[in-house]
Amino acid sequence: MPVDFTAIDFETANGFRGSPCSVGVTKVRDGVVVDEGYWLMRPPAGHDHFDSRNIAIHGITPDDVLAAPRFKDVFAEVRGFIGGDALVAHNAAFDLGVIRSASEVSGMRAPAFDYACTVVLSRKNYSLPSYSLPFVAEAAGVPLVNHHDATEDARACAGIMVDIAARRAATSVAGVFAAMKLPMPHVDAWDPSTDEVSKATRSALGRLAEGAPDAGRGARSSWSSEGPNPVPNIAADPGHPLYGQTLVFTGDLGLNRPDAKRRAAHCGAQCASSVTRKTTVLVVGSGFTATDLRGGRVTSKAARVLQLQRRGQGIEVLSEGEFMQMVG
């Protein structure tokens, strides 16, 4: 399908989205990959500690980026690679958030982009037990071997976008949204001289000022209490992957369950305490990855979800890392 765009994937050093340590980009012309780029980088100063959980995910260590330039010295080259293309990412809210927050803490402008999120699009074009990148890539015919390698993730995301465009008989990213009767998503530019920083950056700067790590480094926190189910934020972005979803948690995350529910509700999700026929998303902690569904490594709630899926109910299963990316 003759569609043009650039796909992007960031990996971060810690839980703050403004701590990029690598980025992969894949340029597509007429539905074919024509160029790729990869950069290692040191995250912005003050936000450059590496959390062991992030290292376990992507394998990048402080030593790997010791001689690498900072984000502010790399991004102009990345921006030049993208050019005027629409930007495509799997969970675009995270990757665009990386650009925004890393730019904010670096004191530099963040550009505007038209963009597409292949998580949002894949939910409308495939029927899968999980919309994790490996599952969607396989459905699109571009199996992902080395997940969390930024180049391979960007390439898989590109393959998904090309497949969705073909399914919709579209000749552009904007055409995909037009075929689905949806507006083309857009993120505005950010100027440090006139605009306020984002909520994620304010929180990180506040923790830094207090002398605390900027990204929740430390021991895992057990979910000893379900806590209340907060009212969804009606002012949330309707294009966010969690907006309008009915979400249930199981297992342990790196934050307590009430806090996880607050973050989900802020993005427009309705949280619940048990799996029912209304459930649309299950978030599973305790080191779970989406591929565990195939190996039978599931909690009782996940087992219930699998049972409902077999009966035809569409419920997506997210890992801790995927959920944390979505809520920033």
Steps between C-alpha positions, in 0.01 A plus 500: 500500500663834395508674837777732635591563867771454763460255789678566831575318824675629814647310792543683831748473785236518773129551560505869404414528133753783460794260546560361149808282461440373146277563201433308180332647191377334181414699187237357265440608142226346285444238769865386502774558759764719330714618792558441871684681776608418854651720769625427850488804726548616855172619648474867600715600798333432834275235348767257387504232769423149374230299677573128521150423370563701184839337448333159531257598223734646237848394615653849470730592793663826614831378358341459158416872480797636693663650190172574320371856448205633701148498360524873421805436282339206316142600439566751222640212292200282588267787408678540169450130427124531563467812285140586422371145542210391713648326803381147582559321831358208696349687797578839350405681822818360655740573214362850439513549877869407495568772242297754695637428849862454389474830313347670805774394741761583234358852456445458126205523264293190423362483144142446390405171334209336328510147636338159521492252788507139383358385836184701436485402133570131561208476742275603214658274238594172676338269753779396740538389863754780549598805298857482622742568215609134450137383467401773254821465298431129455143572390633754249741246354817661639596278799714675762802304623691741724233702682629822667780544251398849383584436134311171483202644686483797261525264202219281636286808563559606140389159375180526704421843355556374145273200562223715649523741206459203264201373695340844471605549135664827606790674324609712797493500879238775487307279257489220758329731747268636231398143406418435866318836528744622764696827519874487440671539841731798547728619777591868521849642527634598842700819559688538833470879481121504491354162594463317832666164552289184499367333813746209468794741492368709790478185710853392406642845572319505834654169604840620386468819707417290804812292447304190402560291186301640209338177398385287786822306556486261792326191632180376351184589686252225567136553415367437848177685425272528197403850601205691354421510130532868406271679257650520148635838393244629249753757375755232403621465143250278312789376286687353797522117491332470842220751442159342540643162602380298801821397671586240766837440673655178626841423649765742630623813324773742600230727647202428721167409346307814607767715334485284187123546492533877539740514207274288282194710590693818414536358147123443478479134606233352729673279757337194654596249768404177324479357150147511355337513159562876503879459530696612194858518639687292760835628632721223641803570720757268660736512203231382258544546125228454240668187363435328835142457378625233263696319770220481754670728755192682624329621817144402588371824349703441184361145482149648518589742220624215281173317566298806393723549195426145389131590521555792267543789745764748388732558797853632457776387737778748585826447686625738768743665258233561237260648754768726649589628154136579431453698821836679467 
